[in-house]
Amino acid sequence: MLPPLPPKWEPLLRGELEQPYFRGLDGFLAAERSAGKVVLPALGDVFHALQATPPDAVKVVLLGQDPYPTPGHAHGLCFSVRPEVRPLPGSLRNIYKELRDDLGIPPAAHGCLESWARQGVLLLNTVLTVRAGEANSHRKRGWESFTDAILDRVDALPHRVVFLLWGRPAQAKRIRIRNPHHRVIECAHPSPLSARLFLGCRCFSATNRLLEEAGAVPVDWRVVVP
């Protein structure tokens, strides 16, 4: 059974918990565990992104796909890994290269992006669980409907939010961003397969300019010890 929603998100999302798709998703995950499958991240981390960034604090949404399928890596924040993980995933190394080239921020020694989440960067995957060792194994089981609902709630916020959509799956969610005071930045995914298109996008400085334009505090993109 999935854990409770974080208290500040629960009033916004409680209706989703009664939907047939969500009950089916919960049953699917219970069956996975009953069959001896290792489901990542750990149960307590499934809603980590929502716990770390309450709805009224959201000023940036960084949209990923599904959790890292390597045991010990995923902890509920997209692109982030636990502080002790070495070596860092290729996508994260490319994110750090772009931070260096865009803002002069040297690569961090670890890959935990918790400091971003605490500043209002919602590090959301479109699918919140995965079977260990099998990327995309929990696609089309209901998570997409749930995370669409999260995006809809963020879209309804009265203040500007900058949506960072990296790669085609994330960019397909642009249709959910309807409020004209929000802004969208699209670029390639930082995966090693598309890094040549991602590097040089300067999306971090662009995000901060758009936040400042709306009178919001920019994000300190330095990755600090959690």
C-alpha positions as CSV (number, residue, x, y, z in Angstrom):
1,M,0.0,0.0,0.0
2,L,1.3,3.4,-0.9
3,P,2.2,5.8,1.9
4,P,0.0,8.8,2.8
5,L,0.3,12.0,0.8
6,P,2.3,14.8,2.4
7,P,-0.1,16.9,4.4
8,K,0.2,20.1,2.4
9,W,-0.5,18.3,-0.9
10,E,-3.2,16.0,0.5
11,P,-6.1,18.5,0.2
12,L,-5.2,19.1,-3.4
13,L,-4.9,15.5,-4.4
14,R,-7.1,13.5,-2.2
15,G,-9.7,13.1,-4.9
16,E,-7.2,11.2,-7.0
17,L,-6.8,8.5,-4.4
18,E,-10.4,7.5,-5.0
19,Q,-10.1,7.2,-8.7
20,P,-10.1,3.7,-10.3
21,Y,-6.7,4.3,-11.9
22,F,-5.1,5.0,-8.5
23,R,-6.7,2.0,-6.8
24,G,-5.4,-0.1,-9.7
25,L,-2.0,1.4,-9.4
26,D,-1.9,0.6,-5.6
27,G,-2.9,-2.9,-6.3
28,F,-0.3,-3.3,-9.0
29,L,2.5,-2.2,-6.7
30,A,1.3,-4.5,-3.9
31,A,1.3,-7.4,-6.4
32,E,4.8,-6.5,-7.5
33,R,6.1,-6.7,-4.0
34,S,4.1,-9.9,-3.2
35,A,5.8,-11.5,-6.2
36,G,9.2,-10.6,-4.8
37,K,10.0,-7.8,-7.1
38,V,12.1,-5.0,-5.8
39,V,10.3,-1.7,-6.3
40,L,12.3,1.6,-6.3
41,P,12.5,4.0,-4.5
42,A,11.8,2.7,-1.0
43,L,8.2,3.1,0.0
44,G,8.9,6.1,2.2
45,D,10.5,8.0,-0.6
46,V,7.8,7.6,-3.3
47,F,6.3,11.0,-2.5
48,H,9.6,12.6,-1.5
49,A,9.3,15.3,-4.2
50,L,6.0,16.4,-2.7
51,Q,7.3,16.3,0.8
52,A,10.3,18.3,0.0
53,T,8.5,21.0,-1.9
54,P,5.0,22.0,-0.7
55,P,2.6,23.4,-3.3
56,D,2.8,27.0,-2.1
57,A,6.6,26.9,-2.4
58,V,6.8,25.7,-6.0
59,K,8.5,28.1,-8.3
60,V,10.2,25.7,-10.7
61,V,9.1,22.3,-12.0
62,L,11.8,20.0,-13.3
63,L,10.2,17.1,-14.9
64,G,11.9,13.7,-15.2
65,Q,10.7,10.3,-16.5
66,D,11.0,7.5,-14.0
67,P,13.3,6.7,-11.1
68,Y,16.8,5.4,-11.5
69,P,16.5,1.6,-11.7
70,T,19.8,0.9,-9.9
71,P,19.2,-0.1,-6.3
72,G,20.5,2.5,-3.9
73,H,20.2,5.4,-6.4
74,A,16.6,6.6,-6.4
75,H,15.2,8.5,-3.5
76,G,12.1,10.2,-5.0
77,L,13.6,13.3,-6.5
78,C,14.1,13.3,-10.3
79,F,17.7,13.2,-11.5
80,S,18.9,13.1,-7.9
81,V,20.7,10.3,-6.2
82,R,21.6,9.5,-2.5
83,P,24.7,11.4,-1.3
84,E,26.8,8.3,-1.1
85,V,26.3,7.1,-4.7
86,R,29.4,6.9,-6.9
87,P,29.9,7.2,-9.7
88,L,27.2,9.7,-10.6
89,P,24.7,8.8,-13.4
90,G,25.6,10.2,-16.8
91,S,22.6,12.6,-16.9
92,L,23.6,14.1,-13.6
93,R,27.2,14.6,-14.7
94,N,25.9,16.5,-17.8
95,I,23.7,18.6,-15.6
96,Y,26.7,19.6,-13.6
97,K,28.7,20.4,-16.8
98,E,25.9,22.8,-17.9
99,L,25.8,24.4,-14.4
100,R,29.5,25.0,-14.7
101,D,29.3,26.5,-18.2
102,D,26.1,28.5,-17.6
103,L,26.7,29.8,-14.1
104,G,30.3,29.0,-13.2
105,I,29.2,26.5,-10.5
106,P,31.8,23.8,-10.1
107,P,30.5,20.2,-10.1
108,A,29.4,18.9,-6.7
109,A,31.1,15.9,-5.2
110,H,27.7,14.2,-4.7
111,G,24.5,13.9,-6.6
112,C,21.8,14.8,-4.0
113,L,19.6,17.7,-5.3
114,E,17.7,18.2,-2.0
115,S,19.0,21.8,-1.7
116,W,17.1,22.6,-5.0
117,A,13.9,21.0,-3.7
118,R,14.1,23.0,-0.5
119,Q,14.1,26.2,-2.6
120,G,11.0,25.4,-4.5
121,V,12.2,23.3,-7.3
122,L,9.7,20.4,-7.6
123,L,11.8,17.5,-8.8
124,L,9.0,15.4,-10.2
125,N,9.2,12.2,-12.3
126,T,6.2,11.4,-14.5
127,V,6.3,7.8,-13.1
128,L,7.2,7.6,-9.4
129,T,8.3,3.9,-9.1
130,V,10.2,1.4,-11.1
131,R,11.2,-2.3,-10.9
132,A,14.8,-2.7,-10.0
133,G,17.0,-3.2,-13.0
134,E,14.1,-2.5,-15.5
135,A,13.8,1.1,-16.7
136,N,10.3,2.2,-17.6
137,S,8.8,-1.0,-16.1
138,H,6.0,0.9,-14.3
139,R,4.9,3.0,-17.2
140,K,1.2,3.1,-18.1
141,R,0.2,1.7,-14.7
142,G,-1.5,4.9,-13.5
143,W,1.3,7.1,-12.4
144,E,1.0,9.3,-15.4
145,S,-2.5,10.2,-14.5
146,F,-1.5,11.0,-11.0
147,T,1.4,13.2,-12.0
148,D,-0.7,14.9,-14.6
149,A,-3.0,15.9,-11.7
150,I,0.0,17.3,-9.8
151,L,0.9,19.4,-12.9
152,D,-2.7,20.6,-13.1
153,R,-2.6,21.8,-9.5
154,V,0.7,23.6,-10.1
155,D,-0.7,25.2,-13.2
156,A,-3.5,26.6,-11.0
157,L,-1.1,28.4,-8.7
158,P,-1.5,32.2,-8.7
159,H,2.3,32.9,-8.9
160,R,4.7,32.3,-11.8
161,V,6.2,28.9,-12.1
162,V,8.9,28.0,-14.6
163,F,8.6,24.6,-16.1
164,L,11.8,22.9,-17.3
165,L,11.0,20.3,-19.8
166,W,14.0,18.2,-20.8
167,G,13.4,15.8,-23.7
168,R,10.4,14.8,-25.6
169,P,8.4,12.9,-22.9
170,A,8.6,15.9,-20.6
171,Q,7.8,18.3,-23.5
172,A,4.6,16.2,-24.2
173,K,3.3,17.6,-20.9
174,R,3.4,21.2,-22.1
175,I,-0.3,20.9,-23.0
176,R,-1.1,20.8,-19.2
177,I,0.5,24.3,-18.7
178,R,-2.3,26.6,-19.6
179,N,-1.9,29.6,-17.2
180,P,-0.4,32.5,-19.1
181,H,1.7,33.8,-16.2
182,H,3.8,30.6,-16.2
183,R,6.8,30.1,-18.4
184,V,8.2,27.0,-20.1
185,I,11.8,26.2,-21.1
186,E,12.3,23.2,-23.4
187,C,15.6,21.6,-24.3
188,A,17.1,18.2,-24.9
189,H,17.4,15.6,-22.2
190,P,20.8,15.6,-20.4
191,S,21.3,11.9,-21.1
192,P,24.6,11.0,-22.7
193,L,22.6,10.0,-25.8
194,S,21.5,13.6,-26.3
195,A,24.1,15.6,-24.3
196,R,25.4,17.4,-27.4
197,L,22.0,19.0,-27.7
198,F,21.5,19.7,-24.0
199,L,24.9,21.2,-23.3
200,G,24.8,24.9,-24.0
201,C,21.1,25.3,-23.4
202,R,21.7,27.8,-20.5
203,C,18.4,26.8,-18.9
204,F,19.5,27.6,-15.4
205,S,20.3,31.2,-15.9
206,A,17.2,31.5,-18.1
207,T,15.0,30.1,-15.3
208,N,16.4,32.7,-12.9
209,R,15.8,35.5,-15.3
210,L,12.2,34.5,-15.6
211,L,11.7,34.2,-11.9
212,E,13.3,37.6,-11.3
213,E,11.1,39.1,-14.0
214,A,8.1,38.1,-11.9
215,G,9.6,39.4,-8.7
216,A,10.5,36.0,-7.3
217,V,13.8,35.0,-5.6
218,P,16.0,33.2,-8.1
219,V,17.2,29.6,-7.4
220,D,20.7,29.1,-5.9
221,W,21.7,26.3,-8.2
222,R,24.7,25.3,-6.1
223,V,24.4,21.7,-4.9
224,V,25.2,21.7,-1.2
225,V,25.5,18.9,1.3
226,P,22.0,17.8,2.4
